[in-house]
Amino acid sequence: MLFFALMVVFFARRDYAGWADVSRVFWKPVGIVALLRLPVLPQPALAAFSVAWKALLVLSALGIFTRISTAGAFLLGTYLIGIPESFGKIHHADAILVWAMATLALSRSGDGWSVDALMRAARRPELPSTPRSGEYTWPIRMMWLVMSIIFFSAGVSKLRHGGLAFVTSDALATHFIHSNYGLGRPAGAPLVDWGLWFAHHPVLCRAMGAGSLLFELALPLALFSRWARRLVVPGVFSLQLGITFLMGPDFLRFAFCYLFWVPWEKIGVALKKSTDTKNRHQFLYDGSCGLCQKTVAVVRRLDVLDRIVFRDALRDWPAIRTEFPTLSQEACLENMHVVTASGRVETGFDAYRAISWSLPLLWPIAPLLYVPLVPAVGRRVYAAVARGRHRGGCPVPTRSAAP
Amino acid sequence: MRIPRWLPVVLFGVAIALLWTIVEVVAPAAIRSAHSGRGPLALRNALSGRDVHPASHYVAVWRHRARPAAVAVTVVGLVAATLSSVAVRRRIARALVPRAGSPAASLPPPGRRAAVTCLALGFAGGSLIELAIDPPYRGEHWPFSQYRMYSETPRRSPLVGRRLFGVTAEDPAREIPLQGAYIRPFDGPRLAISFDRLDQAPDRERLLTAALADCLRRYELRRARGAHAGPRLEALRLYRLTWNVDDRASTRDSPGKELIWEVQASNPPTRSR
């Protein structure tokens, strides 16, 4: 989700249609473009492909029709990214995106945080959120493999073409100086001119060269060793950051792939642990109502930080009554209730508004629920849906199911 | 007979030492000897053109080819030697088994496992082949690559590059470097490397004329659309710029300029596509 969101932001303003207007004297197809004899389509077709690709990236980021949208994003993306590569220079930071899109197209990435997952939860509330399966770990390992081989190849290429000269000679110092020659290096100016200072300190340059080479060659160790992951991955990230700062070429789109090294599960667990269990909202719902169960399944999916305690007002009523003596069971079954951490009771639309602040995934829309007229419309819609549920086979139980 | 534990390690050490002695000492000595007309006939015959090249050339070629192979053999040998240890094998096996307390993760269905394996093997195999064949720059089999950026040892000075300049339709005319929005959809490196290729092509005159005319046409088209705020151009010039590099980059704005090609806007040639 995050990877595709970054892709959307990065490629949103990229113009691919312009390549249709470039003379064929510049055209020299490479790799898969040459193998499949992919043509440069006419301008309207390229523009349409470009729009379609960006739309598919947005759908992939939101997780809507994820399997189809990620597969489409991979196919169109490979073509659109491949076309410019055949006009002059291959940008090495692009190919990894193709591999990442291929990996995600083959994965079940939509089972996690996605609109698809929310809709599935609404349709089948009884299903567990995401079962523990190799389905959800192989894409991460695949991207580890991709990055490891890329960096390892870069290290081997340096040894092959220059031997240890990258470390023992002034090669890096020369790169630093050339990078500050403006037009001399069309890849873009470095962010700072500190490279010139480093170039005057050959020992530092050689140490940096040795460090770079070592990190590149050692990244495959990160596939197997937790310690290597902690040390080498930040090392290669710093290396690319250093290139951008001191030499110019940017690895921004390459950097998207570092997301796969972030231990999201551990971060999630740590965040959940940091959540004060006493400051959680109580979500009281009618457990006998299908619509309420669907709502609960969706809210559970959104509750990534465990900020909400879900309680069935039918089955858990004795405990709820003890804890909140001012509440009545009939009211809780009639309308959804949320008892906030501060003890305030909100019902219906206001209950949704209260929990929206507890769910980070809803923070973007939470302020909208306070816009004038929205609460009035929201309360009416909630009332209409609640009335509808009673008419549509979800009658309000008249008494507690508990003894 | 029971093989002592240390024996494979010692044998490995001896073999690697032997390998590197051959690569670094024996073979270069044999090459030098053959170059001066001594040694085996086959080796002397292999050094074709030894009247032209010095012995150091053949030694350099040998080292360029033999060192990567020796490094690969050393790495493979190191892995094999490490895996010959029972303790290491046991530790790896232990690491691969899920911990007792952790919930077991189910495997994807066989069909998907096969697809994932194909993807992983396809990428790894393709990348390693690319690394082994080491195709020339721009001859890579994209999206595979051996990622050879910064792999060659650069010469400090001079720094040379082909760059495009526009001649403004003003009085007096100015020359402005064409980069950024002026050359879209190209970026600087793509355009520069394209001109490197075109300038070295057998029919360079036709190609450069077409290429410059195309750049000028797109520049003016985008200017008319408001895609950039550059001045109107009456000509485009391709220069070979040469910088005498100094350590403080003080000569960055004063390169030597040698005109390679020029196209006038008043008489644009026919496009070649």
Interface residues (C-beta under 8 A of the other chain):
Chain A: D15 Y16 G18 W19 D21 V22 S23 R24 V25 F26 K28 V30 G31 I32 V33 L35 T78 G82 P84 E85 F87 G88 K89 I90 H91 H92 D94 A95 V98 W99 A102 T103 L106 P131 R132 S133 G134 E135 T137 W138 M142 L145 V146 I149 I150 F151 S153 A154 V156 S157 K158 L159 R160 H161 G162 G163 A165 F166 S169 D170 A171 T174 H175 I177 H178 N180 Y181 G182 L183 G184 P186 A187 G188 D193 L196 A199 H200 F224 P249
Chain B: R63 H64 R67 P68 V71 A95 P103 A104 A105 S106 L107 P108 R112 A115 V116 L119 A120 F123 A124 S127 L128 E130 L131 D134 R138 G139 E140 H141 W142 P143 F144 S145 Q146 Y147 R148 M149 Y150 S151 E152 T153 P154 R155 R156 L159 G161 R163 P177 Q179 R184 P185 F186 D187 G188 P189 R190 L191 A192 I193 S194 R197 L198 L207 A210 A211 A213 D214 R218 L221 L241 W243 V245 D247 R248 A249 R252 D253 P255 R271 S272 R273
